[in-house]
Amino acid sequence: MPTPAAPDVFISYAREDRDTAQALALALEGHGMVVWWDREIPLGRDFAEVIATELDAAHMVCVLWSRDAVASGFVRDEAARARDTGKLLPVRIAEVALPLGFGTLQTLDLIGWDGAADDPACRAVIDAVAAALAVHHAAGTAPMATARNTRPLTPRRPALPGNRLTTWLALAALLVAGLSWGGWNVFQAREARFHLGEGLKAQFARDPNLEAARAEYLFALAAAPDLASAHYYLGHVYAQLEQPGAAREQFLAAIQIGEGLDGDQRREAEQLLRTLDADAEPAALVSAAPELDATASASPSASVSAPLPSPASPPSAANGAAPLAPSKAALNVERLEELSRRIPAGTDLARETRAQVDALFGADAQARLSATTALALTPSQSSEAVPLAVERALAGLRGRPDDPAVRSGVNATLALLHNASAMTLLFGQAEIGQLLDLAAPLSPALHGAADKVRSRLAGAATRAPVVFIQIAVEAQRPVAKALARRFAEAGYDTPGIELVGPNRAPSHSEIRAQGSSHLGLGRWQRKQVQELSGEAPALLVLRKADPRVDTYEVWLDRD
C-alpha cells in the first residue's frame, strides 16, 4: 500500500469549534491543499500516536484559538510543538488573549467568520498558508533533492591538504549562504502575510482606515512583490482614495501575477481595469470650474482657444464668441431639482445602480468592497446612487446601527457624498443632514467623515450649474442663443457661445457632463437641444474632470 501524502496543513482546534475547523478545511481543500483535521481516529490506532504522526508530517499547523482552545491543554501542546518546529500559523476565531508564549506571534483573525470561503479574512488565511507552503517547497524540497542527486567525484590525483581545506571552506560558505537565503525568504514570507492580514483588518474594519490599509499592503509588497492578493486589495484602496492611475497599476500587476487570485477576483480586476482603460475622452473645457469672468482663460491643454469675453466686451474676432453674462439670479435649487427629475434614468442604469447600492449594505464583505470601488470609479452613477444610498443608510442606522453591513454601507455612503456634485448634495440636503446627525456620534472616524460632507454641503449653494455652448458654424448661432436663454431662465450660468469650427466639433451633437455632475440635469439639457435642433445629442461623462460646480458642455455637430 502506498504511503499517504504528508498533509499540507494540520488544523488544531477545540472540539467545540469543529464546525469552524471543517469550514476552514473545506476552504483550504478548495485551493488544492491536503488537510488533516478530523479527530476520528481509525479503528485500532492509538489516538496520541496518530495525532503526533500527522502533526510532525504536516508542512503547516493552523491553530484555531478560541476560549475553548485556550483552555484546552491538548490544543496548547499541539501549538507549542508546531511553534518549536517553525510551522505554526495561529488564527483567532474569537476575541481571546492567547496563552503564555504565543501572544507575541503574528496572528491572523477569523473572528465572526460565517464559513464563507470567499470572505476576505478567510482569503487572507488561505494566502498565508499558500505563501508558507511555497517557501517550504522552494527552500526545503529543492535543496534536499539536489543533495540526494549529487554524486562524489573521484579526483585524478590526490588532493593536497590545502586544496581540501579550501574546498571545505568553499562548501561551508555555500551552505551558510544557502541557509541564509532560505531563512531570509521564510522571514519575508511571514512578514508579507502578516502585513497582508493587517491591511485586510484595516480595510474591512467596522470603520475602514484606507490609509492604514495602504501602508500595510505596501509593506507586504516590499517583502513579497509577487503577492497578487496584496496588489488586488491595494488597487481597491487606491480607487477609493481617488487615485485611478495607481489603482490601474495595482490591478494590472494582480492580473499579470495571477497566482493567489480566485476566479471572481481575477474577473473583477479585469473589469475594473477595462473601466480605467476606457477610450481617451475629450479634454474638459474648464476642468476645475474657476470663477467665470473676464480673467478666465483656457489652459494650453483645454479645448477653449481664447479667453471667454466679459459682458462688456465685444465679440472676439479670433473665436467668434458672442458674450453672454453669467446668470445673476439667486440659485433656485427647487426649480433645478424639478428639472432633474423630469427625465428618469434609463432602465439599465437604474437597475445597475440599485444593484450596486444593495451590495453596499449586503452581508458579503467582498461584494461590499467591489461595489464601493465600482461606484468610486464611475462618477456617472453618483447622482443616481446617492439618494438610494442615503435612504438605505438612514434605515440601517435607525434600525441596526451596530450591524457590520450597515456600518460598512454608511461609510461607503459618506464616501459617495464626499465626492458627489454640488447639485446632488443640494437636491438631497434634508436627508443628508439627518444621516450626518445619526452617523457622527457613532465613532471618531464617522464623525470626521460627516464633518467633511458638511463642509462640502455648506459650499454647494454658492454657484449655479454651468453650461458651455460650442458651435461648429455660424449658422448654428440662433439655435445656440435660444439654448442659452432656456438655460439662463432655468437657473444655469451660461458664460458664452464659442465658435470652434468644423474640425474641432464632433460628428454628432453631444452633451458632456463633467465628472460627477448631476446626470438628471444633463438629460434635461439633452431634451432642450433635441427640441431646438431636431437632433438628439449623445450624453457623455468626462470622468477625468473634477469641477467644483456641476458643469456641462453642449457641442453642436459639425454638419
N, C-alpha and C positions, 0 to 999 in steps of 0.2 A: 504494500500500500504506500503511495507517495506521501511524503511528509507535507502536512498542510502549510501553506504560506504563512510567514510571520505576519501578524496584524500590523497595519499602518498605525492604527490608533487603538489604544486601550482606554475605555471610558470607566472611570471610577466614580461611584455615586452611592448615596444612601438609598435604601430600598424604598423610602417614602417618595423619592424623586425618580422612580422608574419611568414614568411617562415622559418626563423631560429627557432622560437618557435615551429612551427609544427614539424620540423625535430627532434628537441630535445624530444618533447613529444612522437613521434613515437619510438625513440631510447629507452626511459625510459619504455614505454609500452611493448617494445620487451623483456624487462627483468622482466616482470610481475608486474610492478608498476602501481598504479592508478593515473592518471594525470589529473588535471584540468587546462585548459589554454584558452579555447575558449571564445572569447569576445561576442559571440552571445547569449544574454540572452533570456530565454524562454519568449514567449508572455505573457504579463500581469504581469511580475515580475519587481520589481524595480531594476534598474541596480546596484546602490550602495549597496543595501541590499544583492543581490546575491554575489557580489564580497566580501563583508565583511564576509558573512557566510562561503564561501568556503575558504577564507584566514585564518579565525580563525580555521576552521576544519582541514586544511591540516597539516600534520606532518612536512613537509619541504616546504620552499618557495624559489624557484630558480629565482633570478632576473637577467635578461639578460641586462647588461649595454652596451649601445651604445651611440653615440652622441644624438640620438633622445630620448633614455631612460633617459639620464642625464637631458635633457631639459624638460622632462615630469613630472609635479607635481604629476600626478596620480601614476606613477611608483615610484617616490621618497616616496610618502605616504605609498604605499604598502611595500616598502623595510624597511622603518622606523618601521612600525608595526611588520614586521617579525623579525627585529633585536631586538626589545624590548621584544619579546616573546621567543627569543633564538632559532629561527628555520630558520634563514636566510642563504642561500648558494649563495653568489654573484658570477656571471660568466661574465667576459668581453667578448664581441663578437666584439669589436673594440678597437683600441688604444685610450682610453679616460681617463681623470682624473676623479675619482669618486667624487660624491657630498660630501660636508662637512658632516662629521660624519660617512663616510663609507671608507675613504681612508686607515685606519689602520687595516681593517678587512682582513683576509686571503681570497684571491680571486683566483678562477680558471680562465683559459683562453680558449676560443674557437675562438680566433682571426684567421680569414682566413678559418674557418671551412666550408667545402663544403657540409655538411649534411650527410656524410657517418657515419653510426653507428659504423663501425669498426675502425674509426680514433682514434689514441691513446689519443688525447685530449678529445674526446667525452667519451672514456672509463674511463678517469680519473674522469669526472663529474659523470658518472654512478656509479663508485666505491665509490665516496664521498657520493652520495645520499644513496647508499646501506648501507654504514658504519653508516651513521647518523640514518637511519631507524632501523638498527639492535640495536643501542644503545637505541633508543627511545622505542622499544618493550621490550628490556631487562630491562632497568632502569625505564620504566614508567608503562607498562601494567602489568607485573608480580607482582610488589608490590601492585598495586591497587587491583588486583584480590585476593591476599592474605588478604588484609584488608577487602574486602567485605565479604569474606567467613569465617572470624574469628567471632565466637560467644562468648559472655561474659560468663565466668564460675561463678556459684554461690558458694561461699565459704561455707564450712561445719560449720564454726564458724565465728563470727565477727572478722574482721581483726583489729589488733592493729594499732594505728596511725603510729608507727614506721615502721610496715610492709608495710602500704600503701605508706609511703614516700620512702621506699626502692624500692617498685615496680615501682613507678613513675620515680624515678631516673634511674632504670634499663631500663624502656621503653624509657626514654629520650635519654639515651646513645645509645640504639639500633637505635633510629630514627636518631640521629646525624651520627652514623656510616653508616647507610643506605644511607642518603643523601650525605655523603662524598664519599662513594663508587660510587654512581651514578654520582655525579659531576665529580669525577676523571675519570671515564670511558668516559663521554662525552668529557672532555678535551683531553684525549688520542686519541679518535677517530678523533677529529678535528685536532690534531697535525699530526696524521698519514696521513690523506687525504691531509693536506697542504704539507707535505714533499713529498708525492707521486706526487702531482702536480708539485712541484718544480723539482723533479727528471725527470719527463717527459719533462718539459721545457728544461732542460739541455741536455737530451739525444736526443731530436728531434729538437734542435735548428738548425738554418742555418749552424752553425759550432758547432757540438756536443762537449760537455765537459763531457767526460766519468767519470773523477774523481769527478766532482761536482755531477753528477747523482748518482754515487755510494754512496757518502756521504748522499745525500738526501734519497735514498732508505733505507739505514741503519738506519737513523733517524726515518723513517716511521715504520720500523720493530721493532725498540726499543719501539715505542708507541703501535704498534698493531702487535705482532708476527705472527698472523694468517692471515695477509693481503696477499692473494695469488698473487694478481697482482704485488705487490712490489717484491716478490720473483721471479716472472716471468721476470720482466724487469731487475732486478738485475742480473739474470742469463745471460741475453744478454750482460750486461755491462762486467761481468767477462770474458765471452767468447771472447769479442773484446779486452779485456786487456790481453789476452793470459794467463788466469788463469783457465784452464779447470777443475781442481778439485773443485774450488769454484763455477764455473758455474754449475757443476753437482749437488752440494748440493742445490743450489737455484732452479733449475728446478725440482728436486725431491720433495722439500718442496712445490712448487707451485702445483704439481700434487697431492700430498697427501692431501693438504688442499682443493683444488678444487673449493670451493665456491668463486665466483667472476671472474673466468676464463670463457670465452666463448668457444664454441666447437673448433674453429680454434686455439685458444691459447693453449688449452689442447693438441690437436693433435700435434701441433708444438713442445711443451715442451717434449712430449713423444718421438717424432722423434729425437730431439736433445739429449735427454737422451740416446737413443739407440746408437747414434753416439759416445757419450762419454763413453758408457759402452761396446764398441766393445770388442771382444775376445782379451785376452792378446797377445801382439805382441812380437816377439823376441827382446832381448836386442841389441842395436846398438853396433857394434864393437868399434867405436870411436864416442861417442855421441856429442862431441863438436869440432871434427876435429882439434886437436892440430897440431903443426908442426910435420911432419912425418920424423923423423930422428932416429939416434941410441938411443936417450934418450926416445923415445916414448914407453910407456909401457901400458899394459892393466890394468884397474882397476879391483878389485875383482868382480864387477858386470858385467863386459863386457864379450864378448864371446871369446876374444883372450886370450890364456893361457900363453903367454910368450912375451917378447919384440920383436918388429919387428927388424930384423937384418939390420945393415948398409951395404952399398955396399961392404965394405972391409971385412966384417965378413964372416966366413964360415957358411954353413948351420947348423941350430940348430938341435942337435940330439933330443932335447926334443919335438919339434913340426914339424920337417921335413921341415921347411920353406926354400925355395930357394931364395937367395937375388935378388931383382930387384930394381935398383936405381930409385928414382923418376925422372920423365922427367925434363930435364934442358932446353928444348926448350921454346922459348917465347910463351906465351899464344896466340893461334890462334883463336880468337873469331869468325871470319868469317867461318873458317873450322868447328868449333863445331856447329855453328848455322845452317850451311848447313846440317850437320848430323842430327840435332834435327828435321829437317823438312821432312826428308825422309819418315818417317812412321807417318802419321797423327793419331790423337786420334780416338778411336772408336766412332761410331755414337751416342751411348747413352751418353758417357761422353761429347762429343761436344755439344749435344742438351741440356743436363742438365746445362753445364757451361754457354751457351749462355742465357738460361732462367734466371739463377741467375744474370748475368750481366745486362740483360734487367730490372730485378726487382730493381737493384741498382739505376737506373735512372728513375724509374716509378713514377706515381703520387701517388700511395698508400704508405703512410708513414710506415704502419705496414709491408708491403711487402719489403720495403727497409731495414727495421731493420732485418727482417728474413733472407734476402739474405746476408746481411753483416755478420751476426752471422754464417750462414751456411758455408760461404767461410772461415771465421776465423778458424772454427773447421775442415776444410777439406783441409789440405795442398796439397793434391794430385791434387787439381784443380787450384792451384796458377799459375803454368806455363801456363795453358790453359786460365785462366781468365784474367791475367794481360794485354796481348796485346789487348783483346777485350775491357776491361775497360778503358785502356788508350785512345783507339780510340774514345770511346763514350765520355769520359771526354773532350778531345780536341774539338770535335764537339760541345759539350754543351757550353764550355767556349767561343768559338768563335761566337756562335750564341745567347745563352740565359744565360749569366753568373749570372744573378740575380734570375733565376728560382730556387725555393727551391729544386725541384727534382734534378736539375743539381748540385747545391752546395752539396746536400747530397751525390750524386754519386761521386763527386770529392773527398769529404772527405773519402768515402769508398775506392776509388781507391788509394789514398795516403796511407791508412792503409794497403792495399794489397801490395803495393810497399815496404813498410817498412818491411814486413815480407817475401818478395819474396827472392828466392835464388840468388846467385851472377850471375849465368849464365842467369837466367830470366831477371835480370836487364841489363846485358851487351847486350843481344840479342835485347833489345828494347830501348837502351840508347838514341838514337836520339829523338824518340817520347817522351820518358820520360822527357828529358831535356826541350822540348817545353812545356810540361804540367806543369812542375815546374815553368817555367818562367811566364806562364799565371796565375797560381793559387796563387803564393806567394804574389802578391800585393793586393789581394782582402781582406785579413783580417790578423790580427796577428796570429790567430790560424792556418790558411792555410800556412802562412809564416813559422811558426815553424814546421809544418808537412813536408813542402817542404824541409826545411833545413835538417831534419832527413834523408829523402830519398837521398838528395845529398851526405850526408856523407856515406850512405850505397853504393851508386853508385861509389863514389871515391875509396872505399876499395875493390870493387868487382873484379878489374882486377889484384889482387896481386897473386892469386893462380889458377892453373888449377883444373878442377874437378878430384876427386879421386875415384879409383876403387880398392876395396879389392877383392882378389880371394881366395876362400876356397874350398879345395878338400877333398873328403871323403877317397880316397885310392890313393896309389902311381901310379896306372895305369892311373889315370886322369891327371898326371902332364904334359904330352905332350900337351894335349888339353889346359890346363891352361896356359902353356908357349906361345902357339900360340895366345890365347886370349890376354895375356899381351902385346905381340908385336903389335897386332892390336890396342889395346887401347893406347899404347905409341905413335904409329905413328899418331893416330887421335888427340893427344894432351892431353891425360889424364895422371895423375900421377898414377903409379901402384906400390905401395910400396912393395909388396911381395906376395908370394903364401904360404898359410898356410894349412898344413895337419891337419884337425880337427878330423878325424876318423869317422867311420860309425854311432856312437852313437849320435854325435852332428850334423851330416849332415841331411838335410831334405830328405823326401822320394821322393820328386820331385824337380828338379832343380829350383832355384829361383834367380831373380834379386830383391834386396831390396834397394829401393830408400829411403834415409834418409830425413825425414821432407819434406820441400818444394822443394827438388832437382828437377831439370827440368825433367819432365816425357818423353819429346821427346828424350832426351839422353838415358833414361832408355829403351825406345822402340828400339833404335838403338843397344844398348848392347844386348838386348834380341835376336835380329836377328843374331848377331855375334855368340852367344852361340848356337843358333839353327843350324847355318851353320857348326860349327866345331864339335858339339857333336851329331847332329841328333835329338835333343830333344828341344822343345820349352819351355823355363822356364816360370814360373809364374812371373808377375811383381807386387811386393808388395810395400806398402809405410809404413815405420816406422814412425808413426805420432808423437811419443813422442820424437824423435830425433830432435835436432836443430843445425845442423852443420854450421860452418862459411863458408864452401865452399860446392859446390854440391858434395855429397858423395854417393857412391853406393857399394853394396856388391854382388858379384857373388858367389852363393853357388851351387856347383855341387852335384847331388843327391847321396845317399848312395849306390846305386846299380851300 
